[in-house]
Amino acid sequence: MAERIALFATTARGTEDLLADELKELGARRIRQDRGGVRFMATLDEALKVCLWSRIAMRVLYPLGAFEAHGAEGLYEAAAEIPWEEHLTPETTFAVDATLKDSEHTHSGFVALKVKDAIVDRIRDAKGARPDVNTRDPDVRVVAHLSRETLSLSLDLCGEPLHRRGYRVRPTPAPLKETLAAALLRAASYTGEEALVDPMCGSGTLLIEAGLIARRRAPGLNRDFAVERWPELGTRARELLADLRADARRNERKVTVPLLGFDKDPEALEAASRNVRAAKLSEEIHLAEGDATKLPPLPATGGLIITNPPYGDRLGSGGQKGMKSFYFKLGESLRVPGWRVWVLSGNPAFESAFHARPSARRDLWNGPIACTLLGYRPSGGPARPDGDTSEAPLGVPHEPADVAPVRPQHEGEEEG
Ligand SMILES: C[S@@+](CC[C@H](N)C(=O)[O-])C[C@H]1O[C@@H](n2cnc3c(N)ncnc32)[C@H](O)[C@@H]1O
């Protein structure tokens, strides 16, 4: 891979442009957005830099070919077209991950099996012995995607998807993927130079990703990549990565801005605290129990409030009406002078209940959930209960009838 080769980095739908920007910064060439990913050209060195430094990409794939494939035999024959002996030896373990879209086959496992058979037979014919399958920790991970009757085959440079940074030691229900959290921070133009608050931090993903950005730490620093074990490229990849990792360690810097997280659930906070420790960001990130609808005074410097509130009725009784009233209270509490606000919402009722006009909006997918990311400029003067701020309100806030107005708190005010 001395010359540039064509690669494909995958990402959450709706974040392709953010990944394209990031890849450009990382030195990728001929960048082209596609659905759910970005195509680009890179040398091995540049590709490894992407594996180590991309905060947003989920996988980095090396496409080997795409073929028409009809029926079970068609899958086998298509897969057998690839010169697998150039990528694997009988000593290399491998696994096939298959995904399907609008295909005649209903089981991805069946497609994976046909591709696996073709790989095994082709290497046995070429080398006289077959490689073993290891689904848990393979040397080479083959990615098969069957869309209608087109079978695309790739090698995954990373192995474990890139969102596995290694710091999520204690999950909570509905955590954000690390890569999606990083995409949200990029959408909000967060560069690590300003204070940040997540008032509903759950397991702490947004805070930790913000901490990694502020620290200038490579997100893949504490993990390895499948390409380091590839028979042809492994040795060179390990050498190049050793240099890239050493550079990354040298260029880390101190975090000079506060990163604050609140959650009302002590279990979520305990998980966040463990994850923060695993990410080695305990000194940088401060966590406290707190209700996002009664935010304590925030630093007068201003900064970024970024969060993803609950989407559904997990707040006890009250159903959708209860959610609207909760979002209304958030609208009162989170609009702190000098602080811009970004919210990822999976509930269509959020926007009107929050009663402020967003200055930025993006539709994206959080796994299978269609979401909207909304950005709000900082309010200029002290926000008043009537919603009259420099952020043009959407008319009179339509407060649900069952909600008593909540007085927003500001720097220096006592909690009342
Ligand atoms: C969708 S989860 C956030 C997930 C988080 N971004 C992560 O990656 O783990 C929503 C969080 O909001 C918290 N929450 C709900 N109501 C709250 C409130 N009034 N104040 C503070 N936290 C609240 C829940 O405990 C939950 O942890």
The ligand as an ORCA input file, in Angstrom:
! r2SCAN-3c Opt
* xyz 0 1
  C     -30.476      9.307     26.831
  S     -29.676      9.275     28.371
  C     -28.160     10.114     28.078
  C     -27.131      9.162     27.558
  C     -25.747      9.730     27.564
  N     -25.544     10.748     26.542
  C     -24.747      8.598     27.401
  O     -24.040      8.571     26.394
  O     -24.709      7.703     28.251
  C     -30.575     10.458     29.280
  C     -30.077     10.662     30.703
  O     -30.840     11.720     31.257
  C     -30.964     11.488     32.650
  N     -32.071     12.334     33.146
  C     -33.396     12.213     32.925
  N     -34.052     13.220     33.504
  C     -33.124     14.015     34.097
  C     -33.181     15.226     34.850
  N     -34.331     15.832     35.126
  N     -32.023     15.735     35.295
  C     -30.835     15.145     35.053
  N     -30.726     13.982     34.361
  C     -31.847     13.438     33.880
  C     -31.202     10.011     32.743
  O     -30.881      9.537     34.043
  C     -30.256      9.492     31.647
  O     -29.014      9.144     32.208
*
